[in-house]
Structures are given as C-alpha cells and as structure tokens.
Amino acid sequence: MKGWEQKALDTLRLGRRFQDSARPDVFLYYRDFPDHPAGNTAIVVVVRVGFRPDGSANNFVLTAYRIFRVRS
C-alpha cells in the first residue's frame, strides 16, 4: 500500500462500510478505484472501534489492502 495512503484515507471518508459478522467491534470500508495495478479494483480498510476506560473513542486502522472486487 506504499504510495496509496491518500486513497486509503479517501476510502475511510467516502467508501462503503459494513460490520464484520464475526467481530462486532470491527468495520470494513471499501471503495473502488479504476487505476489499481495487477488487476485490483478496490481498497479495503479494516477499522477496530473501541473505547478507553474514560469513555473516549479509541478507533484505529488495523490494516488496508487492495483487492479485485467483482461488481454485480
């Protein structure tokens, strides 16, 4: 993902989000980009949502990766 940091951030801001069915505190964001190398079509960013003991948010990105997504 080196060199794609801005597109990963755009994925968080503008992408579609869904909740991981196995881990309810994890959300996946994805967004299609037409200019990916190696046949990939989208970026996925995985975010863990949590809270600190004082109740403040503690959300952070676990990973980001490119995938080939089949559009239906």
C-alpha positions in Angstrom: 0.0 0.0 0.0 3.0 2.2 -0.1 2.1 5.3 -2.1 -1.6 4.7 -1.7 -2.1 6.2 1.7 -4.3 9.1 0.4 -6.6 6.7 -1.3 -6.9 4.6 1.8 -7.9 7.7 3.7 -10.4 8.5 0.9 -11.8 5.0 1.4 -12.4 5.8 5.1 -14.1 9.1 4.3 -16.1 8.2 1.2 -16.2 4.4 1.0 -19.0 1.9 1.9 -18.9 0.4 5.3 -20.1 -2.9 6.7 -19.7 -4.6 10.0 -17.6 -7.8 10.4 -20.1 -10.6 11.3 -17.6 -12.5 13.5 -16.2 -9.4 15.3 -18.9 -6.7 16.0 -16.2 -4.2 17.0 -14.6 -4.3 13.5 -15.8 -2.5 10.4 -14.6 -2.8 6.9 -14.6 0.1 4.4 -14.2 -0.4 0.7 -14.1 1.8 -2.3 -13.5 1.1 -6.0 -10.6 2.8 -7.8 -10.1 2.3 -11.5 -6.3 2.9 -11.6 -5.0 -0.1 -9.5 -2.1 -2.2 -10.6 -2.2 -6.0 -11.0 -5.9 -6.3 -11.8 -7.0 -5.0 -8.4 -10.1 -2.8 -8.4 -10.8 -1.7 -4.8 -9.2 -0.8 -1.5 -10.4 -2.3 1.8 -9.6 -0.6 5.1 -10.2 -2.6 8.4 -11.0 -0.5 11.5 -11.4 -1.6 15.1 -13.9 0.5 17.1 -13.3 0.7 20.8 -13.4 2.9 23.9 -10.8 3.9 26.5 -11.6 3.4 30.2 -12.6 7.1 30.4 -15.3 6.5 27.7 -13.5 8.4 24.9 -13.3 6.7 21.5 -10.3 4.6 20.6 -10.8 3.7 16.9 -7.8 2.7 14.8 -7.0 1.1 11.4 -5.8 -2.5 11.7 -4.8 -2.9 8.0 -5.5 -1.8 4.5 -5.2 -3.8 1.3 -6.1 -3.9 -2.4 -8.5 -6.5 -3.8 -10.2 -7.5 -7.0 -13.9 -6.9 -6.4 -16.5 -8.4 -8.8 -19.3 -6.0 -9.4 -22.8 -7.4 -9.6 
